[in-house]
Amino acid sequence: MHCVRKVTEDLYWVGANDHRLALFENIHPIPRGVSYNSYLLLDEKTVLFDTADWSVCRQFLENIEAVLAGRPLDYLLINHVEPDHAASIEEVLLRHPETKVISNEKAFMLMRQFGFPVDGRAEEVKEGDTKAFGKHVVTFVAAPMVHWPEAMVTFDTTNGVLFSADAFGSFGALDGKLFNDEVNFDRDWIDDARRYYTNIVGKYGPHVQFLLKKAAGIDIKMICPLHGLVWRSDIGYFLDKYVKWSTYEPEDQGVLLVYASMYGNTESAASLLAAKLVEKGITKVSMYDVSSTDISYLIAETFRLSHIVLASVTYNLGIYPKMHNYLMDMKALNVQNRTVAILENGSWACTSGTLMRQFLDEQLKGITVLDDVVTLNSAMTPVQEPSMDELVNSIAESMKQ
């Protein structure tokens, strides 16, 4: 049975939801599932914007046929060739031999690498080209490295709809909802949207900025991404989030406290530090065990908050492996413009603090490391409390700057 929703005049959502997939890209947990969005335009010509993952192909194909209602599919327009959006290309083309495929040169190269049968039906476009399907006229905008090199977005100049590929997307299945004004976004969706952006696109902030500058010259009335909600109201709110995330500016003044503890002593000290921060009036404190928290959540919180406390035990004379992995992800995703404080622990050779500072200074950009450091020898004692108070004061002072 088909399951479709009308987006606006002439345009229908024909995507599908996946609640069975545990890991997006086989790495990021998605406990609320994910949607694969595809859109079908009914004009003088019919146009399918992108396809869907193989896992939902049956539902996706039923949706297409229900909306077409016997009409031919004239065009398949591909904005992004990543398999979660392109895997069903061949199935669509097998059922519709009449269909021509519209995309750009790099996208067609990738389609051929994946073995999709596009030869003989490819219509290549480039930045600034336009295409009329009847009353609807679209223009094509290159969006390289957002987050693959072939990515582009398509803007319908007739109704102001931006088909934004992987930009402006989110984790989370739609479950009957489709539009941003059908949900409480700040309560139920912003965390998944942030985690999606920071882990999938976060490395490519300058490329996102370039796309945002292009978008500023377009009268966007609706954003149709390939994952998550369609935006038809308060678009400026979400654009502002993308500006902050892509420029690596924190959303909130607050502290992310990430700790690595083997037997609970470093965790105990981190808990005391968190309590002292709150007593100082810094109430936005988020505390996570680096060993039991998936890295995607840590990265999302790293992008959200202005200050980070790294509390790590020393392990084999080095940084605790899970903490080191977190630092490596910070580097890989281009984290910058943060203030970092350090709490270190070691029973006989405490080196984790020195090594973490060295990593921050040498491997990351725009990181301010506070000079006040708390050093523990096995466990927190009253002797270290003054240094912890000094660290709390240092964090508080840095927030005033």
Phi, psi and omega per residue, in radians:
M1 nan 2.345 -3.116
H2 -1.290 2.725 3.078
C3 -2.474 1.773 -3.074
V4 -2.276 2.837 3.029
R5 -2.416 2.508 3.081
K6 -1.361 2.237 3.138
V7 -1.520 -0.914 3.084
T8 -2.821 -3.079 -3.096
E9 -0.956 2.220 3.090
D10 1.342 -0.088 -3.009
L11 -2.148 2.327 -3.081
Y12 -2.261 2.478 2.971
W13 -1.443 2.172 -3.125
V14 -2.172 0.403 -3.115
G15 -1.363 -2.822 -3.126
A16 -2.722 2.845 -3.138
N17 -1.925 2.617 3.136
D18 -2.224 1.932 3.080
H19 -1.735 -0.112 -3.053
R20 -1.579 -0.409 -3.117
L21 -1.255 2.195 -3.116
A22 -1.541 -0.621 -3.043
L23 -2.240 2.088 3.053
F24 -1.276 2.291 -3.029
E25 0.976 0.407 3.135
N26 1.041 0.505 -3.138
I27 -2.505 -0.660 -3.023
H28 -1.768 2.155 3.130
P29 -1.104 2.405 3.087
I30 -2.288 1.306 -3.097
P31 -1.080 -0.382 3.106
R32 -1.722 0.205 3.121
G33 1.334 -2.863 -3.126
V34 -2.711 2.664 3.032
S35 -1.868 2.578 2.989
Y36 -1.975 1.910 -3.036
N37 -1.653 2.364 3.027
S38 -2.471 2.611 -3.016
Y39 -2.299 2.448 -3.103
L40 -2.110 2.132 -3.140
L41 -1.746 2.259 3.071
L42 -1.882 1.792 3.113
D43 -2.273 -2.746 3.005
E44 -0.989 -0.613 2.977
K45 -1.966 2.626 3.087
T46 -1.727 2.458 -3.050
V47 -2.382 2.205 3.038
L48 -1.779 2.128 3.135
F49 -1.645 1.804 3.113
D50 1.157 2.946 -3.133
T51 -2.070 -2.527 -3.052
A52 -2.554 2.961 3.128
D53 -1.132 2.641 -3.132
W54 -1.010 -0.547 -3.073
S55 -1.101 -0.412 -3.118
V56 -2.045 0.323 -3.002
C57 -1.044 -0.715 -3.092
R58 -1.068 -0.841 3.120
Q59 -1.100 -0.729 -3.130
F60 -1.030 -0.808 -3.125
L61 -1.153 -0.676 3.079
E62 -1.078 -0.687 -3.140
N63 -1.132 -0.743 3.131
I64 -1.050 -0.862 -3.074
E65 -1.134 -0.607 3.130
A66 -1.126 -0.722 -3.129
V67 -1.304 -0.694 3.117
L68 -1.105 -0.631 3.108
A69 0.883 0.781 3.081
G70 1.665 -0.191 3.111
R71 -1.300 2.669 3.038
P72 -1.229 2.759 3.014
L73 -1.717 1.870 -3.029
D74 -1.336 -0.697 -3.051
Y75 -2.417 2.499 2.924
L76 -2.037 2.025 -3.082
L77 -1.847 2.092 -3.064
I78 -1.892 2.031 3.087
N79 -1.584 -0.424 -2.995
H80 -2.695 2.316 -2.977
V81 -1.788 0.131 3.069
E82 -1.039 2.432 -2.986
P83 -1.009 -0.444 3.119
D84 -1.191 -0.195 3.068
H85 -2.060 -0.347 -3.020
A86 -1.950 -0.127 -3.016
A87 -1.045 -0.441 -3.082
S88 -1.663 0.150 -3.141
I89 -0.971 -0.858 -3.078
E90 -1.074 -0.722 3.139
E91 -1.090 -0.706 3.105
V92 -1.098 -0.784 -3.083
L93 -1.231 -0.548 3.078
L94 -1.122 -0.664 -3.127
R95 -1.418 -0.339 -3.096
H96 -2.325 1.343 -3.137
P97 -1.116 -0.222 -3.142
E98 -1.414 -0.169 -2.959
T99 -1.382 2.355 2.973
K100 -1.721 2.589 -3.087
V101 -1.897 2.209 3.131
I102 -1.884 2.211 3.036
S103 -2.946 -2.983 -3.109
N104 -1.810 3.021 -3.014
E105 -1.019 -0.842 -3.119
K106 -1.156 -0.622 3.125
A107 -1.134 -0.732 3.112
F108 -1.144 -0.612 3.066
M109 -1.033 -0.799 3.137
L110 -1.188 -0.660 3.101
M111 -1.050 -0.717 3.107
R112 -1.181 -0.626 3.079
Q113 -1.098 -0.640 3.112
F114 -1.389 -0.131 3.085
G115 1.514 0.326 3.128
F116 -1.341 2.395 -3.034
P117 -1.418 1.247 -3.068
V118 -1.744 -0.217 -3.130
D119 -1.097 2.410 -3.135
G120 1.529 -0.161 3.117
R121 -2.349 0.201 -3.090
A122 -1.470 2.344 3.038
E123 -2.124 1.833 -3.003
E124 -1.476 2.360 3.099
V125 -2.201 2.899 3.103
K126 -2.444 3.038 3.135
E127 -0.872 2.253 3.073
G128 1.569 -0.229 3.090
D129 -1.166 2.707 3.060
T130 -2.192 2.784 3.127
K131 -2.578 2.271 3.124
A132 -1.784 2.341 3.101
F133 -1.974 0.206 -3.013
G134 2.356 -2.126 3.073
K135 -1.355 -0.331 3.127
H136 -1.570 2.212 3.106
V137 -2.111 2.212 -3.132
V138 -1.964 2.708 3.023
T139 -2.200 2.651 -3.011
F140 -1.915 2.340 -3.092
V141 -2.202 2.120 3.130
A142 -1.173 2.425 3.105
A143 -2.364 0.993 -3.060
P144 -1.062 2.427 3.129
M145 1.116 0.460 2.947
V146 -2.099 1.141 0.060
H147 -2.150 0.218 3.001
W148 -1.975 2.768 -3.032
P149 -1.199 -0.368 -3.084
E150 -1.606 -0.105 -2.975
A151 -1.039 2.446 3.000
M152 -2.444 2.886 3.011
V153 -2.110 2.707 -3.109
T154 -2.149 2.274 -3.102
F155 -1.995 2.163 3.077
D156 -1.486 1.860 -3.078
T157 -1.242 -0.255 -3.117
T158 -1.353 -0.766 -3.078
N159 -2.071 0.006 3.090
G160 1.365 0.337 3.127
V161 -1.518 2.233 3.049
L162 -1.811 2.042 3.019
F163 -1.537 1.797 -2.802
S164 -1.724 0.194 -3.131
A165 0.956 -2.308 -3.083
D166 -1.472 -0.074 3.047
A167 -1.284 2.560 3.082
F168 1.118 0.482 3.124
G169 -1.691 -3.064 -3.124
S170 -2.812 2.652 2.864
F171 -1.196 2.880 3.086
G172 1.889 2.205 3.045
A173 -1.252 2.642 -3.057
L174 -1.374 -0.601 3.060
D175 0.906 0.875 3.084
G176 1.641 -0.564 3.072
K177 -1.345 2.786 3.072
L178 -2.422 -0.647 -3.001
F179 -1.801 2.663 -3.128
N180 -1.066 -0.501 -3.126
D181 -1.500 0.117 3.047
E182 -1.727 0.024 -3.134
V183 -2.338 2.914 2.947
N184 -1.604 1.611 -2.974
F185 -1.122 -0.798 -3.107
D186 -1.120 -0.529 -3.134
R187 -1.486 -0.749 -2.908
D188 -1.932 -0.269 -2.972
W189 -2.198 -0.435 -2.995
I190 -1.082 -0.653 -3.120
D191 -1.120 -0.721 3.120
D192 -1.244 -0.598 3.088
A193 -1.146 -0.739 3.115
R194 -1.147 -0.780 -3.121
R195 -1.130 -0.631 3.073
Y196 -1.095 -0.919 -3.094
Y197 -1.079 -0.892 -2.978
T198 -1.139 -0.595 -3.098
N199 -1.578 -0.473 -3.097
I200 -1.657 -0.762 -3.010
V201 -1.978 -0.225 -2.935
G202 -0.905 -0.617 -3.130
K203 -1.077 -0.471 -2.932
Y204 -1.818 0.714 -3.133
G205 -0.912 -0.827 3.131
P206 -1.049 -0.621 3.114
H207 -1.221 -0.639 3.080
V208 -1.153 -0.709 3.090
Q209 -1.033 -0.712 3.128
F210 -1.089 -0.733 3.104
L211 -1.170 -0.678 3.128
L212 -1.106 -0.633 3.096
K213 -1.127 -0.696 3.061
K214 -1.116 -0.743 -3.094
A215 -1.143 -0.476 -3.116
A216 -1.097 -0.403 3.130
G217 -1.632 0.163 -3.106
I218 -2.023 2.414 3.119
D219 -1.487 1.428 -3.062
I220 -1.427 2.186 3.104
K221 -1.904 -0.293 -3.131
M222 -2.755 2.452 3.091
I223 -2.020 2.159 3.140
C224 -1.990 1.644 3.137
P225 -1.462 3.021 -3.134
L226 -1.539 -0.186 2.992
H227 -2.385 2.484 2.984
G228 1.509 -2.822 -2.962
L229 -1.331 2.610 2.969
V230 -1.495 2.289 -3.112
W231 -1.697 2.067 3.106
R232 -2.207 0.029 3.087
S233 -2.609 2.743 3.076
D234 0.916 0.658 -3.103
I235 -1.077 -0.600 3.130
G236 -1.023 -0.577 3.110
Y237 -1.039 -0.833 -3.080
F238 -1.290 -0.620 3.072
L239 -1.068 -0.669 3.118
D240 -1.115 -0.666 3.080
K241 -1.068 -0.744 -3.135
Y242 -1.155 -0.599 3.074
V243 -1.089 -0.825 3.141
K244 -1.113 -0.862 -3.100
W245 -1.093 -0.716 -3.061
S246 -1.348 -0.332 3.053
T247 -1.734 0.053 3.094
Y248 1.089 0.522 3.048
E249 -1.607 2.360 -3.117
P250 -1.158 2.578 3.043
E251 -1.361 -0.662 -3.026
D252 -2.264 2.512 2.944
Q253 -1.393 1.925 -3.109
G254 -3.022 -3.135 -3.019
V255 -2.121 2.214 2.968
L256 -1.723 2.029 -3.113
L257 -1.874 1.862 -3.121
V258 -1.882 2.136 -3.078
Y259 -2.149 2.594 3.053
A260 -2.110 1.972 -3.039
S261 -2.347 2.280 -3.129
M262 -1.545 -0.731 -3.048
Y263 -2.200 0.172 3.022
G264 1.796 -0.202 -3.089
N265 -1.266 -0.730 3.090
T266 -1.192 -0.655 3.078
E267 -1.063 -0.735 3.135
S268 -1.077 -0.741 3.119
A269 -1.157 -0.689 3.121
A270 -1.119 -0.669 3.114
S271 -1.119 -0.704 3.090
L272 -1.126 -0.727 3.105
L273 -1.067 -0.764 3.122
A274 -1.052 -0.747 -3.140
A275 -1.107 -0.722 3.136
K276 -1.163 -0.629 3.089
L277 -1.113 -0.757 -3.133
V278 -1.161 -0.713 3.094
E279 -1.067 -0.501 3.132
K280 -1.366 -0.107 3.136
G281 1.781 0.017 3.115
I282 -1.614 1.576 -3.004
T283 -1.553 -0.305 3.096
K284 -1.483 1.440 3.136
V285 -2.161 2.143 3.072
S286 -2.017 2.249 -3.024
M287 -2.118 2.271 -3.074
Y288 -2.406 2.463 2.999
D289 -1.457 2.039 -3.067
V290 -1.128 -0.372 -3.110
S291 -1.433 -0.391 -3.067
S292 -2.069 0.025 3.139
T293 -1.880 2.212 3.109
D294 -1.049 2.453 -3.043
I295 -1.035 -0.514 -3.115
S296 -1.100 -0.591 3.100
Y297 -1.259 -0.678 3.117
L298 -1.113 -0.731 3.138
I299 -1.139 -0.717 3.120
A300 -1.058 -0.754 3.111
E301 -1.203 -0.557 3.094
T302 -1.108 -0.690 3.085
F303 -1.222 -0.530 -3.047
R304 -1.330 -0.737 -2.929
L305 -1.784 2.680 -3.030
S306 -1.436 -0.492 -3.034
H307 -2.184 2.541 3.135
I308 -2.259 2.323 2.965
V309 -1.913 2.135 3.065
L310 -1.768 1.987 -3.134
A311 -2.020 1.885 -2.999
S312 -2.356 2.393 2.938
V313 -1.273 2.725 3.024
T314 -1.504 2.402 -3.064
Y315 -2.377 2.069 -3.084
N316 0.891 0.761 3.139
L317 1.112 0.325 -3.122
G318 -2.366 -2.948 3.077
I319 -1.311 2.445 3.088
Y320 -0.927 2.292 -2.990
P321 -0.914 -0.742 -3.132
K322 -1.153 -0.622 3.076
M323 -1.193 -0.693 3.105
H324 -1.093 -0.689 3.099
N325 -1.069 -0.696 3.107
Y326 -1.101 -0.769 3.103
L327 -1.077 -0.686 3.126
M328 -1.138 -0.641 3.086
D329 -1.200 -0.645 3.053
M330 -1.023 -0.755 3.110
K331 -1.142 -0.804 -3.084
A332 -1.088 -0.556 -3.084
L333 -1.759 0.245 2.907
N334 1.174 0.500 3.140
V335 -1.036 2.382 3.129
Q336 -2.733 3.078 3.098
N337 1.043 0.794 3.099
R338 -2.240 2.699 3.024
T339 -1.815 2.279 -3.021
V340 -2.154 2.386 3.023
A341 -2.048 2.712 -3.024
I342 -2.216 2.345 2.947
L343 -2.166 2.157 -3.082
E344 -2.092 2.696 3.120
N345 -2.469 2.499 3.080
G346 -2.940 2.338 -3.055
S347 -1.352 -0.565 3.136
W348 -2.376 -0.425 3.102
A349 -2.491 1.574 -3.039
C350 -1.485 1.782 -3.081
T351 -2.065 -0.153 -2.981
S352 -1.073 -0.698 -3.120
G353 -1.116 -0.815 3.115
T354 -1.051 -0.741 -3.109
L355 -1.235 -0.641 3.099
M356 -1.160 -0.719 3.116
R357 -1.121 -0.728 3.106
Q358 -1.043 -0.738 3.120
F359 -1.089 -0.818 -3.116
L360 -1.085 -0.732 -3.112
D361 -1.211 -0.636 -2.998
E362 -1.699 -0.465 -2.989
Q363 -1.884 -0.342 -3.104
L364 -2.035 2.769 -3.122
K365 -1.883 2.519 3.007
G366 1.148 0.499 3.137
I367 -1.779 2.197 3.045
T368 -1.737 2.063 3.130
V369 -1.774 2.144 3.139
L370 -1.200 2.494 -3.084
D371 -1.281 -0.529 3.133
D372 -1.219 2.172 -3.119
V373 -2.234 2.428 3.017
V374 -1.701 2.151 3.141
T375 -2.014 2.153 3.118
L376 -1.892 2.560 2.996
N377 -2.021 1.558 -3.141
S378 1.462 -0.964 -3.095
A379 -2.616 2.738 3.111
M380 -1.210 2.365 3.057
T381 -2.301 2.934 3.106
P382 -1.006 -0.394 -3.132
V383 -1.092 -0.591 -3.100
Q384 -1.510 -0.122 -3.049
E385 -1.096 -0.697 3.090
P386 -1.039 -0.688 3.125
S387 -1.180 -0.560 3.078
M388 -1.202 -0.706 3.084
D389 -1.084 -0.695 3.104
E390 -1.095 -0.684 3.131
L391 -1.152 -0.739 3.103
V392 -1.057 -0.776 3.113
N393 -1.101 -0.676 3.140
S394 -1.133 -0.724 3.098
I395 -1.111 -0.797 -3.125
A396 -1.064 -0.755 3.127
E397 -1.115 -0.699 -3.110
S398 -1.157 -0.439 3.120
M399 -1.292 -0.322 -3.136
K400 -1.446 -0.251 -3.039
Q401 -1.406 nan nan
